[in-house]
Structures are given as C-alpha cells and as structure tokens.
Amino acid sequence: MSNPTRGKGLALLCLLPFAVFFIVFQIAPLVWVAISSLQSESGWGLANFYKAFGSKFYRQAIQLSLEISFWSSVFGLLIALLGSYSLRRVDSKLRDFVSAFANMTSNFAGVPLAFAFIILLGFNGAITLILKDAGLIDDFNLYSKTGLIITYTYFQIPLGVLLLYPAFDALREDWRESAALLGASTWDYWRHIGLPVLTPALLGTFVILLANALGAYATVYALTTGNFNVLPIRIAAMVAGDISLDPNLASALAMILVGLMTLVTAVHQWLLKRSYHVAR
C-alpha cells in the first residue's frame, strides 16, 4: 500500500514550481505596487491617493471606467442570457459549434478587435456608411463612450455565454411541466422558478464581466491611441508616457483598480457559494 504522507509530499513538491511562479509574477509585483503607492516626494503616506481622489481628471477616469464596464457588462449579460437559453433549445451539433465559436471569440480582443471595429464602425467604416446612407444614423463616434461600450460589449458576450450556459443545467425540465400542469404561464414559470434559480449565476457572471472590462487596456488603447480617460490608460501614461511620468501616482491608481477588482471578486465568490447551495 502506498504511503499517504509520501503522496501528499510528492503532490506538494509538484506544486512548488507553480507556487514560485505565482509569488514571483503575482504577489511580488502587487507588493511592490502597494509600497510604491505610499511613496511620494513628501515621503511616506497617502498623498498619492489624496491626489487621485482630489483631482477631477482622475475621478473622471474612475467614473468612465466604471460606467463603460457596468453598461457593457449589463448588455453583454442580457445578450449572453438569450444566447445561452437558445443554445439549450437547438440541435446538439449546432450547440457544439456555437459553443466552440464562443470559446474562440472570447479571446478576440486587443488590437485585432479594435482594427475590426474601426473598419466596420469607424468614421468611414462599412456599416457606418451603410447606416448613414439609409438615414438610420446621423453622427456616430466609435471613439466616444458609447462606441467603447459597444466595443466592450462585443468581447463580453462570448465570455458571458461560456459562463451562463452551464447554469441552465440547474433548471429541470419537469419543473416547467409541473408549473404548466398547475396553470402557470411561461412568464409565471420564469418569474417564480427560472430566474430565482439562475439569479446567483447571473450575478456571478455579471461581476466577472465587470472585472473583465475594468482591466481591459489593449482594446481601448488601440482604438483611441490612449486619448480616452480611463484608469488603465492613465496608469500606462504615467509609467511609460513622454510628457508626465509619475510611477508612484500610477501605483496608487493601480491600487484603486485592484481595490475595485478585489471587491468585485469577493462579491463573485460569495455569489458562487450561494449559487452552489441553490443548485443543491
């Protein structure tokens, strides 16, 4: 018989490279950023955070980041909800194809995505010109907040589908049949059974989409060449910019972003536990 202690020791030894990798590339940079955020020309303290929250410019960056992330997550969640439900009702071959396609397109972001949207919805984009000729739009700016929400929503949808699709396994078909036998309409079924069961998964997916949008950098940078005021752009500008260079303030903004994403992650973990108990 094998020795359980030896097996545990071997398992811990196999995990050692991953632990070293995690500490070197995750924990150590985070600690360095946290320490750097407390340093300023006047010495140690919260001066960088006071400057970040006391400036209208940086408060606008925080506000725009939250607004774009929130609305793109809402729209992405709604579209993903309809798509996930539709996948449960179609043929298995089509379902497998769409699932594989969603898995592939969830990684389509950054510069390629920005380039695709410029070609389609830029000032002289193909779809923009078609809609203008049809008189459906008068003036659409892809490089505005509305344009960024549309762009962000695109890469939120595949991720939302991948996260929501398994949640529909919690809905049993006999629940629908029982509700129909008791005289419940389709709306009554979704209001009293379907949505309450899916709510933890929906909220959990929403906060993941929110965190995904808050940390997005490459797409908005490639689309606006760094001229739109969101937190990731401001952080990068103060670390590698040619005009203003303030890595300590950039670290403070990064910690604010980390704080927002930590809050989102904590809510997500709580909702996951609740979703697990509901599913059981």
Residue pairs with C-beta under 8 A, 6 or more apart in sequence:
30 258
33 251
33 254
33 255
33 258
34 251
34 255
36 247
36 248
36 251
37 48
37 49
37 248
37 251
37 252
37 254
37 255
38 44
38 45
38 46
38 48
39 48
39 248
40 47
40 48
40 248
40 249
48 248
48 249
48 251
48 252
49 252
49 255
49 256
51 58
51 249
51 252
52 58
52 249
52 252
52 253
52 256
53 59
57 229
58 234
58 253
60 229
61 229
61 230
61 231
61 233
61 234
61 253
62 231
62 256
64 145
64 228
64 229
64 230
65 214
65 230
65 231
65 232
65 257
66 214
66 260
67 145
68 145
68 148
68 149
68 152
68 213
68 230
69 152
69 210
69 213
69 214
70 210
71 149
71 153
72 148
72 149
72 152
72 153
72 156
72 209
72 213
73 156
73 206
73 209
73 210
73 212
73 213
74 206
75 149
75 153
75 156
76 152
76 153
76 156
76 157
76 159
76 160
76 209
77 156
77 160
77 164
77 202
77 205
77 206
77 209
79 153
79 157
79 160
80 156
80 157
80 159
80 160
80 161
80 163
80 164
80 205
81 160
81 164
81 202
83 98
83 102
83 157
83 160
83 161
84 160
84 161
84 164
84 165
84 167
84 168
85 168
87 95
87 98
87 99
87 161
87 165
88 95
88 165
88 168
90 98
98 161
99 161
99 162
99 165
101 158
102 157
102 158
102 161
102 162
103 158
103 162
104 158
105 155
105 158
106 155
106 158
106 159
106 162
108 155
108 158
109 155
109 216
109 218
109 219
110 218
110 219
110 222
111 218
111 219
111 222
113 151
113 154
113 155
113 219
114 151
114 218
114 219
114 222
114 223
115 222
117 125
117 142
117 147
117 150
117 151
117 154
117 223
118 125
118 142
118 223
119 125
119 126
120 126
120 127
120 128
121 127
121 128
121 140
121 142
121 147
121 150
122 128
122 142
123 141
123 142
125 142
128 137
128 140
128 142
131 137
131 140
132 138
140 146
140 147
141 147
142 150
142 151
142 223
143 223
143 224
143 227
143 228
147 223
148 220
148 223
148 224
148 228
151 219
151 220
151 223
152 213
152 216
152 219
155 212
155 216
155 219
156 209
156 212
156 213
159 208
159 209
159 212
160 205
160 209
163 201
163 204
163 205
163 208
164 201
164 202
164 205
167 198
167 201
167 202
167 205
167 275
168 198
170 197
170 198
170 201
170 278
170 279
171 193
171 194
171 197
171 198
175 189
175 193
176 189
176 193
179 188
179 189
179 192
179 193
180 189
184 192
195 202
197 278
197 279
200 271
200 272
200 274
200 275
200 278
201 275
203 267
203 271
204 268
204 271
204 272
204 275
207 264
207 265
207 267
207 268
207 271
208 264
208 268
210 264
211 261
211 264
211 265
211 268
214 231
214 257
214 260
214 261
214 264
215 232
215 257
215 261
216 232
217 232
217 233
217 236
220 228
220 230
220 232
220 233
221 232
221 233
221 236
224 233
226 233
226 236
226 237
231 253
231 256
231 257
232 257
234 250
234 253
235 250
235 253
235 254
235 257
236 250
237 244
238 244
238 245
238 246
238 247
238 249
238 250
238 253
239 245
239 247
239 250
